[in-house]
């Protein structure tokens, strides 16, 4: 009985950890690209909030990690168009991954 409990506990921890690792960030980082596209089509305040999340992610990366000012050589409109294209092709990915891929693309330029 005790071994069954330990195995069940271990599996629960692994499942919870896997879910936690699947997403990164707070707020809009935890939504899918499909939700991004859906809110874009509605073109309301919710999508504007999500766009600001992406721009904040880029700004924070530029300020605290990269220090190369990737945001100074790009504009917010271009960033959100890039995210639109990524999300059209990857509707099941999370926004945190889309923002991360955008940073890789900007750094490669």
Backbone as XML, in Angstrom:
<?xml version="1.0"?>
<chain id="A" units="angstrom">
  <residue number="1" name="UNK">
    <atom name="N" x="0.826" y="-1.195" z="0.000"/>
    <atom name="CA" x="0.000" y="0.000" z="0.000"/>
    <atom name="C" x="0.869" y="1.256" z="0.000"/>
  </residue>
  <residue number="2" name="UNK">
    <atom name="N" x="1.913" y="1.247" z="0.793"/>
    <atom name="CA" x="2.789" y="2.413" z="0.898"/>
    <atom name="C" x="3.500" y="2.686" z="-0.433"/>
  </residue>
  <residue number="3" name="UNK">
    <atom name="N" x="3.956" y="1.658" z="-1.111"/>
    <atom name="CA" x="4.641" y="1.828" z="-2.388"/>
    <atom name="C" x="3.686" y="2.387" z="-3.442"/>
  </residue>
  <residue number="4" name="UNK">
    <atom name="N" x="2.427" y="1.969" z="-3.403"/>
    <atom name="CA" x="1.429" y="2.499" z="-4.339"/>
    <atom name="C" x="1.232" y="3.988" z="-4.111"/>
  </residue>
  <residue number="5" name="UNK">
    <atom name="N" x="1.192" y="4.393" z="-2.867"/>
    <atom name="CA" x="1.051" y="5.811" z="-2.542"/>
    <atom name="C" x="2.250" y="6.615" z="-3.043"/>
  </residue>
  <residue number="6" name="UNK">
    <atom name="N" x="3.437" y="6.094" z="-2.832"/>
    <atom name="CA" x="4.653" y="6.789" z="-3.263"/>
    <atom name="C" x="4.678" y="6.920" z="-4.785"/>
  </residue>
  <residue number="7" name="UNK">
    <atom name="N" x="4.317" y="5.866" z="-5.485"/>
    <atom name="CA" x="4.284" y="5.914" z="-6.954"/>
    <atom name="C" x="3.242" y="6.915" z="-7.425"/>
  </residue>
  <residue number="8" name="UNK">
    <atom name="N" x="2.071" y="6.902" z="-6.819"/>
    <atom name="CA" x="1.018" y="7.854" z="-7.196"/>
    <atom name="C" x="1.473" y="9.286" z="-6.922"/>
  </residue>
  <residue number="9" name="UNK">
    <atom name="N" x="2.130" y="9.501" z="-5.820"/>
    <atom name="CA" x="2.631" y="10.831" z="-5.477"/>
    <atom name="C" x="3.687" y="11.289" z="-6.483"/>
  </residue>
  <residue number="10" name="UNK">
    <atom name="N" x="4.596" y="10.405" z="-6.826"/>
    <atom name="CA" x="5.630" y="10.736" z="-7.811"/>
    <atom name="C" x="5.030" y="11.066" z="-9.169"/>
  </residue>
  <residue number="11" name="UNK">
    <atom name="N" x="4.074" y="10.282" z="-9.613"/>
    <atom name="CA" x="3.420" y="10.551" z="-10.897"/>
    <atom name="C" x="2.688" y="11.886" z="-10.866"/>
  </residue>
  <residue number="12" name="UNK">
    <atom name="N" x="2.061" y="12.195" z="-9.759"/>
    <atom name="CA" x="1.363" y="13.480" z="-9.636"/>
    <atom name="C" x="2.338" y="14.640" z="-9.736"/>
  </residue>
  <residue number="13" name="UNK">
    <atom name="N" x="3.453" y="14.521" z="-9.065"/>
    <atom name="CA" x="4.463" y="15.585" z="-9.108"/>
    <atom name="C" x="4.987" y="15.754" z="-10.527"/>
  </residue>
  <residue number="14" name="UNK">
    <atom name="N" x="5.259" y="14.653" z="-11.207"/>
    <atom name="CA" x="5.749" y="14.730" z="-12.585"/>
    <atom name="C" x="4.731" y="15.364" z="-13.512"/>
  </residue>
  <residue number="15" name="UNK">
    <atom name="N" x="3.475" y="15.018" z="-13.351"/>
    <atom name="CA" x="2.438" y="15.601" z="-14.199"/>
    <atom name="C" x="2.285" y="17.089" z="-13.939"/>
  </residue>
  <residue number="16" name="UNK">
    <atom name="N" x="2.290" y="17.471" z="-12.671"/>
    <atom name="CA" x="2.175" y="18.890" z="-12.339"/>
    <atom name="C" x="3.391" y="19.642" z="-12.841"/>
  </residue>
  <residue number="17" name="UNK">
    <atom name="N" x="4.571" y="19.087" z="-12.644"/>
    <atom name="CA" x="5.797" y="19.733" z="-13.110"/>
    <atom name="C" x="5.797" y="19.877" z="-14.619"/>
  </residue>
  <residue number="18" name="UNK">
    <atom name="N" x="5.360" y="18.854" z="-15.328"/>
    <atom name="CA" x="5.299" y="18.921" z="-16.789"/>
    <atom name="C" x="4.375" y="20.021" z="-17.253"/>
  </residue>
  <residue number="19" name="UNK">
    <atom name="N" x="3.261" y="20.175" z="-16.582"/>
    <atom name="CA" x="2.334" y="21.243" z="-16.930"/>
    <atom name="C" x="2.947" y="22.597" z="-16.639"/>
  </residue>
  <residue number="20" name="UNK">
    <atom name="N" x="3.636" y="22.713" z="-15.527"/>
    <atom name="CA" x="4.257" y="23.989" z="-15.173"/>
    <atom name="C" x="5.361" y="24.339" z="-16.173"/>
  </residue>
  <residue number="21" name="UNK">
    <atom name="N" x="6.101" y="23.349" z="-16.632"/>
    <atom name="CA" x="7.178" y="23.619" z="-17.572"/>
    <atom name="C" x="6.674" y="23.884" z="-18.972"/>
  </residue>
  <residue number="22" name="UNK">
    <atom name="N" x="5.457" y="23.492" z="-19.277"/>
    <atom name="CA" x="4.918" y="23.680" z="-20.625"/>
    <atom name="C" x="4.676" y="25.150" z="-20.918"/>
  </residue>
  <residue number="23" name="UNK">
    <atom name="N" x="4.426" y="25.922" z="-19.890"/>
    <atom name="CA" x="4.186" y="27.349" z="-20.079"/>
    <atom name="C" x="5.211" y="28.133" z="-19.293"/>
  </residue>
  <residue number="24" name="UNK">
    <atom name="N" x="5.369" y="29.359" z="-19.672"/>
    <atom name="CA" x="6.302" y="30.222" z="-18.961"/>
    <atom name="C" x="5.716" y="31.615" z="-18.927"/>
  </residue>
  <residue number="25" name="UNK">
    <atom name="N" x="5.772" y="32.203" z="-17.790"/>
    <atom name="CA" x="5.317" y="33.577" z="-17.692"/>
    <atom name="C" x="3.956" y="33.694" z="-17.059"/>
  </residue>
  <residue number="26" name="UNK">
    <atom name="N" x="3.550" y="34.920" z="-16.938"/>
    <atom name="CA" x="2.258" y="35.236" z="-16.360"/>
    <atom name="C" x="1.389" y="35.864" z="-17.429"/>
  </residue>
  <residue number="27" name="UNK">
    <atom name="N" x="0.129" y="35.986" z="-17.147"/>
    <atom name="CA" x="-0.777" y="36.693" z="-18.050"/>
    <atom name="C" x="-0.864" y="36.054" z="-19.414"/>
  </residue>
  <residue number="28" name="UNK">
    <atom name="N" x="-0.700" y="36.856" z="-20.427"/>
    <atom name="CA" x="-0.889" y="36.394" z="-21.804"/>
    <atom name="C" x="0.142" y="35.378" z="-22.254"/>
  </residue>
  <residue number="29" name="UNK">
    <atom name="N" x="1.229" y="35.222" z="-21.535"/>
    <atom name="CA" x="2.210" y="34.205" z="-21.888"/>
    <atom name="C" x="1.662" y="32.800" z="-21.784"/>
  </residue>
  <residue number="30" name="UNK">
    <atom name="N" x="0.603" y="32.630" z="-21.028"/>
    <atom name="CA" x="0.021" y="31.319" z="-20.816"/>
    <atom name="C" x="-1.178" y="31.017" z="-21.712"/>
  </residue>
  <residue number="31" name="UNK">
    <atom name="N" x="-1.414" y="31.840" z="-22.714"/>
    <atom name="CA" x="-2.506" y="31.545" z="-23.645"/>
    <atom name="C" x="-1.915" y="30.924" z="-24.907"/>
  </residue>
  <residue number="32" name="UNK">
    <atom name="N" x="-2.754" y="30.276" z="-25.665"/>
    <atom name="CA" x="-2.283" y="29.670" z="-26.906"/>
    <atom name="C" x="-2.258" y="30.693" z="-28.032"/>
  </residue>
  <residue number="33" name="UNK">
    <atom name="N" x="-1.495" y="30.364" z="-29.047"/>
    <atom name="CA" x="-1.479" y="31.213" z="-30.236"/>
    <atom name="C" x="-2.866" y="31.264" z="-30.883"/>
  </residue>
  <residue number="34" name="UNK">
    <atom name="N" x="-3.608" y="30.175" z="-30.756"/>
    <atom name="CA" x="-4.973" y="30.173" z="-31.281"/>
    <atom name="C" x="-5.825" y="31.232" z="-30.608"/>
  </residue>
  <residue number="35" name="UNK">
    <atom name="N" x="-5.637" y="31.406" z="-29.301"/>
    <atom name="CA" x="-6.369" y="32.444" z="-28.577"/>
    <atom name="C" x="-5.905" y="33.840" z="-29.013"/>
  </residue>
  <residue number="36" name="UNK">
    <atom name="N" x="-4.616" y="33.972" z="-29.325"/>
    <atom name="CA" x="-4.092" y="35.244" z="-29.847"/>
    <atom name="C" x="-4.809" y="35.599" z="-31.136"/>
  </residue>
  <residue number="37" name="UNK">
    <atom name="N" x="-4.877" y="34.656" z="-32.057"/>
    <atom name="CA" x="-5.513" y="34.896" z="-33.352"/>
    <atom name="C" x="-6.996" y="35.223" z="-33.163"/>
  </residue>
  <residue number="38" name="UNK">
    <atom name="N" x="-7.654" y="34.485" z="-32.281"/>
    <atom name="CA" x="-9.079" y="34.720" z="-32.026"/>
    <atom name="C" x="-9.324" y="36.127" z="-31.486"/>
  </residue>
  <residue number="39" name="UNK">
    <atom name="N" x="-8.495" y="36.564" z="-30.551"/>
    <atom name="CA" x="-8.694" y="37.907" z="-29.993"/>
    <atom name="C" x="-8.311" y="38.983" z="-31.010"/>
  </residue>
  <residue number="40" name="UNK">
    <atom name="N" x="-7.365" y="38.684" z="-31.888"/>
    <atom name="CA" x="-6.999" y="39.642" z="-32.936"/>
    <atom name="C" x="-8.171" y="39.860" z="-33.884"/>
  </residue>
  <residue number="41" name="UNK">
    <atom name="N" x="-8.845" y="38.774" z="-34.239"/>
    <atom name="CA" x="-9.994" y="38.881" z="-35.137"/>
    <atom name="C" x="-11.121" y="39.689" z="-34.510"/>
  </residue>
  <residue number="42" name="UNK">
    <atom name="N" x="-11.270" y="39.588" z="-33.188"/>
    <atom name="CA" x="-12.293" y="40.378" z="-32.494"/>
    <atom name="C" x="-11.866" y="41.840" z="-32.376"/>
  </residue>
  <residue number="43" name="UNK">
    <atom name="N" x="-10.555" y="42.094" z="-32.431"/>
    <atom name="CA" x="-9.968" y="43.431" z="-32.409"/>
    <atom name="C" x="-10.517" y="44.301" z="-31.282"/>
  </residue>
  <residue number="44" name="UNK">
    <atom name="N" x="-10.457" y="43.765" z="-30.088"/>
    <atom name="CA" x="-10.940" y="44.516" z="-28.942"/>
    <atom name="C" x="-9.832" y="44.809" z="-27.956"/>
  </residue>
  <residue number="45" name="UNK">
    <atom name="N" x="-10.203" y="45.298" z="-26.789"/>
    <atom name="CA" x="-9.216" y="45.651" z="-25.776"/>
    <atom name="C" x="-8.411" y="44.451" z="-25.272"/>
  </residue>
  <residue number="46" name="UNK">
    <atom name="N" x="-8.999" y="43.263" z="-25.316"/>
    <atom name="CA" x="-8.273" y="42.073" z="-24.874"/>
    <atom name="C" x="-7.039" y="41.848" z="-25.742"/>
  </residue>
  <residue number="47" name="UNK">
    <atom name="N" x="-7.191" y="42.023" z="-27.046"/>
    <atom name="CA" x="-6.034" y="41.815" z="-27.918"/>
    <atom name="C" x="-4.981" y="42.900" z="-27.702"/>
  </residue>
  <residue number="48" name="UNK">
    <atom name="N" x="-5.412" y="44.115" z="-27.466"/>
    <atom name="CA" x="-4.445" y="45.188" z="-27.200"/>
    <atom name="C" x="-3.642" y="44.879" z="-25.939"/>
  </residue>
  <residue number="49" name="UNK">
    <atom name="N" x="-4.290" y="44.303" z="-24.944"/>
    <atom name="CA" x="-3.594" y="43.897" z="-23.725"/>
    <atom name="C" x="-2.569" y="42.824" z="-24.037"/>
  </residue>
  <residue number="50" name="UNK">
    <atom name="N" x="-2.934" y="41.872" z="-24.880"/>
    <atom name="CA" x="-2.009" y="40.800" z="-25.254"/>
    <atom name="C" x="-0.835" y="41.338" z="-26.064"/>
  </residue>
  <residue number="51" name="UNK">
    <atom name="N" x="-1.089" y="42.300" z="-26.922"/>
    <atom name="CA" x="0.012" y="42.925" z="-27.662"/>
    <atom name="C" x="0.973" y="43.606" z="-26.698"/>
  </residue>
  <residue number="52" name="UNK">
    <atom name="N" x="0.431" y="44.276" z="-25.687"/>
    <atom name="CA" x="1.276" y="44.950" z="-24.709"/>
    <atom name="C" x="2.102" y="43.943" z="-23.910"/>
  </residue>
  <residue number="53" name="UNK">
    <atom name="N" x="1.544" y="42.759" z="-23.673"/>
    <atom name="CA" x="2.310" y="41.720" z="-22.990"/>
    <atom name="C" x="3.545" y="41.358" z="-23.812"/>
  </residue>
  <residue number="54" name="UNK">
    <atom name="N" x="3.368" y="41.167" z="-25.114"/>
    <atom name="CA" x="4.495" y="40.830" z="-25.991"/>
    <atom name="C" x="5.538" y="41.939" z="-25.968"/>
  </residue>
  <residue number="55" name="UNK">
    <atom name="N" x="5.096" y="43.180" z="-26.087"/>
    <atom name="CA" x="6.027" y="44.297" z="-26.093"/>
    <atom name="C" x="6.746" y="44.427" z="-24.749"/>
  </residue>
  <residue number="56" name="UNK">
    <atom name="N" x="6.043" y="44.151" z="-23.672"/>
    <atom name="CA" x="6.677" y="44.153" z="-22.356"/>
    <atom name="C" x="7.699" y="43.037" z="-22.212"/>
  </residue>
  <residue number="57" name="UNK">
    <atom name="N" x="7.394" y="41.876" z="-22.770"/>
    <atom name="CA" x="8.322" y="40.742" z="-22.760"/>
    <atom name="C" x="9.606" y="41.130" z="-23.485"/>
  </residue>
  <residue number="58" name="UNK">
    <atom name="N" x="9.458" y="41.735" z="-24.668"/>
    <atom name="CA" x="10.626" y="42.176" z="-25.432"/>
    <atom name="C" x="11.421" y="43.242" z="-24.678"/>
  </residue>
  <residue number="59" name="UNK">
    <atom name="N" x="10.719" y="44.169" z="-24.081"/>
    <atom name="CA" x="11.385" y="45.232" z="-23.337"/>
    <atom name="C" x="12.157" y="44.676" z="-22.146"/>
  </residue>
  <residue number="60" name="UNK">
    <atom name="N" x="11.543" y="43.757" z="-21.417"/>
    <atom name="CA" x="12.210" y="43.160" z="-20.261"/>
    <atom name="C" x="13.439" y="42.371" z="-20.700"/>
  </residue>
  <residue number="61" name="UNK">
    <atom name="N" x="13.309" y="41.616" z="-21.773"/>
    <atom name="CA" x="14.451" y="40.865" z="-22.287"/>
    <atom name="C" x="15.582" y="41.823" z="-22.672"/>
  </residue>
  <residue number="62" name="UNK">
    <atom name="N" x="15.227" y="42.852" z="-23.375"/>
    <atom name="CA" x="16.228" y="43.812" z="-23.828"/>
    <atom name="C" x="16.919" y="44.490" z="-22.651"/>
  </residue>
  <residue number="63" name="UNK">
    <atom name="N" x="16.170" y="44.802" z="-21.633"/>
    <atom name="CA" x="16.715" y="45.524" z="-20.477"/>
    <atom name="C" x="17.539" y="44.635" z="-19.566"/>
  </residue>
  <residue number="64" name="UNK">
    <atom name="N" x="17.041" y="43.428" z="-19.265"/>
    <atom name="CA" x="17.643" y="42.625" z="-18.209"/>
    <atom name="C" x="18.499" y="41.474" z="-18.697"/>
  </residue>
  <residue number="65" name="UNK">
    <atom name="N" x="18.298" y="41.014" z="-19.901"/>
    <atom name="CA" x="19.029" y="39.840" z="-20.355"/>
    <atom name="C" x="20.045" y="40.191" z="-21.424"/>
  </residue>
  <residue number="66" name="UNK">
    <atom name="N" x="19.556" y="40.727" z="-22.503"/>
    <atom name="CA" x="20.395" y="40.931" z="-23.676"/>
    <atom name="C" x="21.209" y="42.209" z="-23.607"/>
  </residue>
  <residue number="67" name="UNK">
    <atom name="N" x="20.616" y="43.259" z="-23.116"/>
    <atom name="CA" x="21.230" y="44.585" z="-23.023"/>
    <atom name="C" x="21.721" y="45.111" z="-24.375"/>
  </residue>
  <residue number="68" name="UNK">
    <atom name="N" x="21.177" y="44.558" z="-25.475"/>
    <atom name="CA" x="21.567" y="45.055" z="-26.799"/>
    <atom name="C" x="20.467" y="45.891" z="-27.422"/>
  </residue>
  <residue number="69" name="UNK">
    <atom name="N" x="19.418" y="46.098" z="-26.674"/>
    <atom name="CA" x="18.322" y="46.938" z="-27.128"/>
    <atom name="C" x="17.675" y="46.440" z="-28.417"/>
  </residue>
  <residue number="70" name="UNK">
    <atom name="N" x="17.269" y="45.174" z="-28.439"/>
    <atom name="CA" x="16.579" y="44.663" z="-29.621"/>
    <atom name="C" x="15.319" y="45.462" z="-29.915"/>
  </residue>
  <residue number="71" name="UNK">
    <atom name="N" x="14.777" y="46.109" z="-28.890"/>
    <atom name="CA" x="13.565" y="46.891" z="-29.129"/>
    <atom name="C" x="13.854" y="48.229" z="-29.796"/>
  </residue>
  <residue number="72" name="UNK">
    <atom name="N" x="15.063" y="48.736" z="-29.670"/>
    <atom name="CA" x="15.376" y="50.028" z="-30.281"/>
    <atom name="C" x="15.514" y="49.938" z="-31.792"/>
  </residue>
  <residue number="73" name="UNK">
    <atom name="N" x="15.856" y="48.771" z="-32.292"/>
    <atom name="CA" x="16.051" y="48.623" z="-33.735"/>
    <atom name="C" x="14.827" y="48.025" z="-34.419"/>
  </residue>
  <residue number="74" name="UNK">
    <atom name="N" x="13.738" y="47.894" z="-33.690"/>
    <atom name="CA" x="12.497" y="47.325" z="-34.222"/>
    <atom name="C" x="11.324" y="48.125" z="-33.686"/>
  </residue>
  <residue number="75" name="UNK">
    <atom name="N" x="10.176" y="47.944" z="-34.296"/>
    <atom name="CA" x="8.996" y="48.632" z="-33.780"/>
    <atom name="C" x="7.952" y="47.631" z="-33.326"/>
  </residue>
  <residue number="76" name="UNK">
    <atom name="N" x="7.037" y="48.115" z="-32.512"/>
    <atom name="CA" x="5.996" y="47.254" z="-31.968"/>
    <atom name="C" x="5.093" y="46.662" z="-33.025"/>
  </residue>
  <residue number="77" name="UNK">
    <atom name="N" x="4.813" y="47.426" z="-34.057"/>
    <atom name="CA" x="3.940" y="46.909" z="-35.114"/>
    <atom name="C" x="4.578" y="45.707" z="-35.797"/>
  </residue>
  <residue number="78" name="UNK">
    <atom name="N" x="5.841" y="45.824" z="-36.133"/>
    <atom name="CA" x="6.542" y="44.711" z="-36.773"/>
    <atom name="C" x="6.564" y="43.482" z="-35.877"/>
  </residue>
  <residue number="79" name="UNK">
    <atom name="N" x="6.746" y="43.698" z="-34.581"/>
    <atom name="CA" x="6.775" y="42.582" z="-33.632"/>
    <atom name="C" x="5.428" y="41.868" z="-33.586"/>
  </residue>
  <residue number="80" name="UNK">
    <atom name="N" x="4.352" y="42.631" z="-33.548"/>
    <atom name="CA" x="3.034" y="41.985" z="-33.474"/>
    <atom name="C" x="2.665" y="41.305" z="-34.792"/>
  </residue>
  <residue number="81" name="UNK">
    <atom name="N" x="3.117" y="41.844" z="-35.914"/>
    <atom name="CA" x="2.880" y="41.169" z="-37.196"/>
    <atom name="C" x="3.651" y="39.855" z="-37.236"/>
  </residue>
  <residue number="82" name="UNK">
    <atom name="N" x="4.876" y="39.856" z="-36.722"/>
    <atom name="CA" x="5.666" y="38.628" z="-36.672"/>
    <atom name="C" x="4.944" y="37.586" z="-35.813"/>
  </residue>
  <residue number="83" name="UNK">
    <atom name="N" x="4.424" y="38.015" z="-34.658"/>
    <atom name="CA" x="3.680" y="37.112" z="-33.776"/>
    <atom name="C" x="2.435" y="36.591" z="-34.486"/>
  </residue>
  <residue number="84" name="UNK">
    <atom name="N" x="1.730" y="37.462" z="-35.217"/>
    <atom name="CA" x="0.552" y="37.021" z="-35.983"/>
    <atom name="C" x="0.918" y="35.870" z="-36.912"/>
  </residue>
  <residue number="85" name="UNK">
    <atom name="N" x="1.995" y="36.038" z="-37.653"/>
    <atom name="CA" x="2.414" y="35.007" z="-38.604"/>
    <atom name="C" x="2.820" y="33.716" z="-37.903"/>
  </residue>
  <residue number="86" name="UNK">
    <atom name="N" x="3.570" y="33.845" z="-36.812"/>
    <atom name="CA" x="3.975" y="32.660" z="-36.054"/>
    <atom name="C" x="2.745" y="31.918" z="-35.535"/>
  </residue>
  <residue number="87" name="UNK">
    <atom name="N" x="1.800" y="32.667" z="-34.996"/>
    <atom name="CA" x="0.612" y="32.045" z="-34.405"/>
    <atom name="C" x="-0.302" y="31.416" z="-35.452"/>
  </residue>
  <residue number="88" name="UNK">
    <atom name="N" x="-0.350" y="31.996" z="-36.642"/>
    <atom name="CA" x="-1.139" y="31.379" z="-37.718"/>
    <atom name="C" x="-0.586" y="29.991" z="-38.035"/>
  </residue>
  <residue number="89" name="UNK">
    <atom name="N" x="0.738" y="29.882" z="-38.008"/>
    <atom name="CA" x="1.386" y="28.601" z="-38.324"/>
    <atom name="C" x="1.453" y="27.649" z="-37.140"/>
  </residue>
  <residue number="90" name="UNK">
    <atom name="N" x="1.299" y="28.152" z="-35.928"/>
    <atom name="CA" x="1.473" y="27.346" z="-34.710"/>
    <atom name="C" x="0.375" y="27.630" z="-33.692"/>
  </residue>
  <residue number="91" name="UNK">
    <atom name="N" x="-0.876" y="27.341" z="-34.002"/>
    <atom name="CA" x="-1.971" y="27.735" z="-33.108"/>
    <atom name="C" x="-1.956" y="27.054" z="-31.734"/>
  </residue>
  <residue number="92" name="UNK">
    <atom name="N" x="-1.234" y="25.950" z="-31.594"/>
    <atom name="CA" x="-1.213" y="25.241" z="-30.319"/>
    <atom name="C" x="-0.038" y="25.618" z="-29.429"/>
  </residue>
  <residue number="93" name="UNK">
    <atom name="N" x="0.851" y="26.459" z="-29.926"/>
    <atom name="CA" x="1.987" y="26.914" z="-29.117"/>
    <atom name="C" x="1.501" y="27.987" z="-28.143"/>
  </residue>
  <residue number="94" name="UNK">
    <atom name="N" x="2.263" y="28.177" z="-27.074"/>
    <atom name="CA" x="1.935" y="29.212" z="-26.104"/>
    <atom name="C" x="2.539" y="30.550" z="-26.528"/>
  </residue>
  <residue number="95" name="UNK">
    <atom name="N" x="1.939" y="31.621" z="-26.076"/>
    <atom name="CA" x="2.435" y="32.952" z="-26.407"/>
    <atom name="C" x="3.851" y="33.174" z="-25.875"/>
  </residue>
  <residue number="96" name="UNK">
    <atom name="N" x="4.170" y="32.575" z="-24.755"/>
    <atom name="CA" x="5.530" y="32.715" z="-24.238"/>
    <atom name="C" x="6.542" y="32.142" z="-25.226"/>
  </residue>
  <residue number="97" name="UNK">
    <atom name="N" x="6.185" y="31.051" z="-25.887"/>
    <atom name="CA" x="7.082" y="30.475" z="-26.892"/>
    <atom name="C" x="7.142" y="31.361" z="-28.140"/>
  </residue>
  <residue number="98" name="UNK">
    <atom name="N" x="6.021" y="31.929" z="-28.518"/>
    <atom name="CA" x="6.004" y="32.835" z="-29.673"/>
    <atom name="C" x="6.919" y="34.032" z="-29.410"/>
  </residue>
  <residue number="99" name="UNK">
    <atom name="N" x="6.836" y="34.600" z="-28.211"/>
    <atom name="CA" x="7.682" y="35.742" z="-27.873"/>
    <atom name="C" x="9.154" y="35.343" z="-27.851"/>
  </residue>
  <residue number="100" name="UNK">
    <atom name="N" x="9.428" y="34.159" z="-27.352"/>
    <atom name="CA" x="10.810" y="33.667" z="-27.328"/>
    <atom name="C" x="11.344" y="33.487" z="-28.754"/>
  </residue>
  <residue number="101" name="UNK">
    <atom name="N" x="10.532" y="32.916" z="-29.623"/>
    <atom name="CA" x="10.951" y="32.733" z="-31.013"/>
    <atom name="C" x="11.162" y="34.069" z="-31.718"/>
  </residue>
  <residue number="102" name="UNK">
    <atom name="N" x="10.356" y="35.053" z="-31.360"/>
    <atom name="CA" x="10.538" y="36.392" z="-31.909"/>
    <atom name="C" x="11.896" y="36.961" z="-31.500"/>
  </residue>
  <residue number="103" name="UNK">
    <atom name="N" x="12.273" y="36.771" z="-30.273"/>
    <atom name="CA" x="13.575" y="37.251" z="-29.812"/>
    <atom name="C" x="14.691" y="36.570" z="-30.603"/>
  </residue>
  <residue number="104" name="UNK">
    <atom name="N" x="14.581" y="35.264" z="-30.821"/>
    <atom name="CA" x="15.600" y="34.571" z="-31.616"/>
    <atom name="C" x="15.675" y="35.163" z="-33.015"/>
  </residue>
  <residue number="105" name="UNK">
    <atom name="N" x="14.529" y="35.462" z="-33.598"/>
    <atom name="CA" x="14.511" y="36.034" z="-34.943"/>
    <atom name="C" x="15.130" y="37.431" z="-34.964"/>
  </residue>
  <residue number="106" name="UNK">
    <atom name="N" x="14.852" y="38.224" z="-33.940"/>
    <atom name="CA" x="15.412" y="39.567" z="-33.883"/>
    <atom name="C" x="16.922" y="39.537" z="-33.656"/>
  </residue>
  <residue number="107" name="UNK">
    <atom name="N" x="17.372" y="38.616" z="-32.836"/>
    <atom name="CA" x="18.805" y="38.507" z="-32.597"/>
    <atom name="C" x="19.568" y="38.020" z="-33.813"/>
  </residue>
  <residue number="108" name="UNK">
    <atom name="N" x="18.909" y="37.234" z="-34.639"/>
    <atom name="CA" x="19.559" y="36.691" z="-35.833"/>
    <atom name="C" x="19.755" y="37.752" z="-36.911"/>
  </residue>
  <residue number="109" name="UNK">
    <atom name="N" x="19.045" y="38.860" z="-36.798"/>
    <atom name="CA" x="19.137" y="39.923" z="-37.820"/>
    <atom name="C" x="20.389" y="40.731" z="-37.694"/>
  </residue>
</chain>
